[in-house]
Amino acid sequence: MYIIIGALDRYSQERVRSIWRSLSVNSLSNYTYEVVDREPHLTFSSLEKVDLADIQLISEEMAKISQL
């Protein structure tokens, strides 16, 4: 499996981790602590196989979005 993700800046990572802690403390979800060293991120695509044409298309679409 191949995944295209977007990394978050330090401030956004800390905000997400704060939400994760709150969910855990309030017994709403421990999902984020089930994997060691889980990092906050955005998943743009999850692919079973890599087709360079698909990657090019995804890249072009992401470039358009980033210009908004």
N, C-alpha and C positions, 0 to 999 in steps of 0.2 A: 504494500500500500504506500502511496505517496501523498503527501499533504503539503498544501501551500498555506502558510500562516503569515500573519502580520504580528511583529513584536510590538509591545507597548513601551512607551517611555516610562521612566522611573516613577513619576508622579502617578500615572494611570495604573501601573502595577501595584503600587501601594494602596490605591483606592480600592482596587479589586480585592486585594488580600484583606483589607479591612472588612469588606462585605462578606468574604469567606469566613473570617473569624466570627463575625456577628451571627451568621447562619449556624455555625458550629456551636457557639456558646448558647444559642437559643434552641439547640437540638432540632434544627430544621433540616440540616444537611451536613454530612461529613464527607461528601463526595470528593471534594477538593483535596482532602488529606489521605485519600485512599492510594494515591500514587506519590512516591517520594520525589521531592524536588519538582513538583508540578509548577509550571510557570504560566501566569496569565498571558493569554494571546487571543487573537482573532483567527478563526479558521475560515479561509476563503474557499478552499476546495479540498476534497478527499477523493483520491483517484486509485482505482485498482491497478491500472496500468498507465504508463506514460505515453502519450501521443504528443509529439512535438507541436503539431498543429493546435491541439487543445491548449497546451501551455502558452503558445503564442497568443491565442485568442483571450485566454484568461489574463495574461499580462497586459494586453491592449485595453481590455475592459477596466482593469485596476488602474491603469494610467489615466483613463478618462475620469474615473471617479475621483482620483487624487487631485484633479485639476478643478473640481467643483468648489 
